[in-house]
Amino acid sequence: MTQVLDAQLLTDHAAPGRACGSCTACCSALAIIELNKPARRACDHLCRTGCGIYEARPASCREFHCLWLRGAIDGDQALRPDALGVMFDYFRMASTGETHLIAHELWPGAFDSESAQSLLDELVQRGDVQLSYRDGRWSTLGQDPM
């Protein structure tokens, strides 16, 4: 069963019917240059109700849409990053035109779940997937050479 929709991979907006809701995965996983926030650390503006500066959040926060939010990951709320434990991003480098696919592990062992493995198996068919582990390690999941 296809769970990844190619047409939505590079979309720059949320898909109809998709919203972050209570998910704040990007607020903890991503580095935010404008806020001097390192990766894998909760944002200082994160509070019980979500983003404390939501209306004035920086452009990098405002413009980020994970693959679930874009609708590139087909499925229900169970595949939303805060439920799955993995947040996926796919982007094109402006300087080189190269595309990159990154999977951010939100808690230790999240990559090992059946749902995450299914998505990773499908995504690696499109190219290398950079795995960003919760403990700070990085590795690459790539296609097997023929």
Buried (B, 14 or more C-beta within 10 A) or exposed (E): EEBBBEEBBEBEEBBEEBEBEEBBBBBBBBEBEEBEBEEBEEBEBBEEEBBBBEEEBBEBBEEBBBBBBBBBBBBEEEBBBBBBBBBBBBBEEEEEEEBBBBBBBBEEEBBEEEBBEBBBEBBBEBEBBBBBBBEEEEEEBEEEEE
